[in-house]
Amino acid sequence: MKISTGPVALARPGWGFEDGRTYGFVADCGRPDALIAQVLAGAAVSGARTLMLLPGMREEDPVWACLVQLMSGGDRRAMAQALGSVPLSVHTAGSGKERLAGAHLVYAPGLQPRELKALRVQSGAPFLIMQEEGADEKIIVGGDIIALDGEGIEIPVAFDQRGPMYLPAR
């Protein structure tokens, strides 16, 4: 399965996150947390079983904070209702690994390469991480571009603080 969501998918039809690969999002004057949240929200709303494996509490993760803003305008109660209507599950403090087998897209930040490799054995889904180490492909998030390092392609984007989200530049 290929997960195709976010501003890169809009700018490059046919592009998407491929099964069995790990995508490392890194900052270059940009907000990888906002881009990952946008991708996770888009995948979940599209019906992909999306899994977040947070190493600590939800409030400690910048992607979670962006996701709450995107999906509910920052209202935690509205976020709880939103989670009930999309296939997005969030697990904290090392829990949720038993859900890997059924996931279509996994966000698992802060893992060492050895830990990441062990999780990937349990799931063929694409993994999104906020680091370069352990990634098959690096996505560089700049202020006005998103670069696909493996393809040598730069996608012009505009950042909307209100989302927070990235949109293809016009």
C-alpha positions in Angstrom: 0.0 0.0 0.0 1.2 3.5 -0.8 0.0 6.3 1.5 -0.3 9.5 -0.5 -1.1 12.6 1.5 0.2 16.1 2.3 1.6 18.9 0.1 4.2 16.7 -1.5 1.5 14.3 -2.8 -0.4 17.3 -4.1 2.6 18.7 -6.0 3.8 15.2 -7.2 0.9 13.0 -8.2 1.7 9.3 -7.6 4.2 10.0 -4.9 3.6 8.5 -1.5 5.0 6.7 1.6 5.8 3.2 0.6 5.4 0.1 2.7 8.6 -1.1 4.5 10.4 2.2 4.4 11.3 4.7 7.1 11.0 8.4 6.4 13.1 10.7 8.5 11.8 14.3 8.7 14.4 16.9 9.5 14.2 20.6 9.9 15.9 23.2 7.8 14.2 26.3 9.1 10.9 24.6 8.8 8.4 22.7 11.0 8.7 18.9 10.5 6.3 18.4 13.4 3.5 20.3 11.5 4.2 18.4 8.3 4.1 15.0 10.0 0.8 16.0 11.8 -0.6 17.0 8.5 0.4 13.7 6.9 -1.0 11.6 9.8 -4.3 13.6 9.8 -4.7 13.2 6.1 -4.0 9.4 6.2 -6.4 8.9 9.1 -9.2 10.9 7.5 -8.6 8.9 4.3 -9.2 5.7 6.2 -5.7 4.4 6.6 -5.1 2.8 10.0 -2.7 5.2 11.5 -0.6 4.5 14.7 1.3 6.9 16.9 3.8 5.3 19.3 4.9 8.2 21.5 7.8 7.6 23.9 6.4 9.8 26.6 3.2 11.6 27.3 1.1 13.2 24.6 1.6 16.7 25.8 5.4 16.2 25.4 5.2 15.4 21.7 5.2 18.4 19.2 3.5 16.4 16.5 0.6 15.6 18.8 0.3 19.3 19.6 0.1 20.1 15.9 -2.4 17.3 15.3 -4.7 18.5 18.1 -4.6 22.0 16.5 -5.3 20.6 13.0 -8.1 18.2 13.8 -9.9 20.2 16.6 -8.7 23.7 16.7 -6.8 23.0 19.9 -9.9 21.7 21.8 -9.0 18.5 23.6 -12.6 17.4 24.0 -13.2 17.9 20.3 -10.0 16.0 19.6 -11.3 13.0 21.7 -14.5 13.0 19.5 -12.4 13.3 16.3 -10.3 10.3 17.3 -13.5 8.3 17.7 -14.4 8.9 14.0 -11.0 8.2 12.3 -8.7 5.2 12.4 -6.0 6.9 14.4 -4.7 5.4 17.6 -2.3 7.0 20.0 -0.2 5.1 22.5 2.2 6.5 25.0 5.1 5.4 27.2 6.1 2.3 25.2 2.6 0.9 24.8 0.7 0.1 21.5 3.3 -2.1 19.9 0.7 -4.9 19.6 -1.1 -2.8 17.1 1.7 -2.7 14.6 0.6 -5.6 12.5 -2.6 -3.9 11.5 -1.2 -0.4 10.9 -1.0 1.3 7.5 1.2 4.2 8.7 3.2 4.5 11.9 4.7 7.5 13.6 7.4 6.4 16.1 9.7 9.3 17.2 12.8 9.1 19.4 13.9 5.5 18.6 17.4 4.2 18.3 18.0 2.5 14.9 18.1 -0.9 16.7 14.6 -0.3 18.3 13.3 0.9 15.0 14.5 -2.2 13.2 12.8 -4.4 15.8 9.5 -2.5 15.2 9.7 -2.7 11.5 9.9 -6.5 11.7 6.4 -6.4 13.2 4.9 -4.1 10.5 5.5 -3.5 6.8 3.9 -0.1 7.1 5.8 3.1 6.3 7.3 4.6 9.4 7.7 8.3 10.0 10.4 9.6 12.4 11.8 13.0 13.4 15.4 12.2 12.8 17.8 11.3 10.0 19.4 8.3 11.8 17.7 5.0 10.9 15.8 6.5 7.9 15.7 5.0 4.4 14.7 8.4 3.0 15.2 11.9 4.3 12.6 14.6 3.9 14.0 18.1 4.6 11.4 20.6 5.8 12.4 24.2 5.0 10.6 27.5 5.4 9.5 27.5 1.8 10.5 24.1 0.4 10.1 20.5 1.2 13.1 18.5 -0.2 12.9 14.8 -1.0 16.6 14.0 -0.5 16.5 10.6 -2.2 15.0 12.0 -5.4 16.9 15.4 -5.3 13.5 17.2 -5.7 12.4 20.4 -4.0 8.7 21.2 -3.7 7.9 24.9 -3.1 5.5 25.3 -0.2 3.9 28.0 1.9 3.4 27.5 5.7 0.1 28.5 7.2 0.6 29.2 10.9 -3.2 28.9 11.6 -3.2 25.2 10.6 -0.4 24.7 11.3 0.1 23.2 7.8 2.0 23.3 4.6 0.4 24.1 1.3 1.8 23.8 -2.2 3.1 27.3 -3.2 1.3 29.0 -6.0 
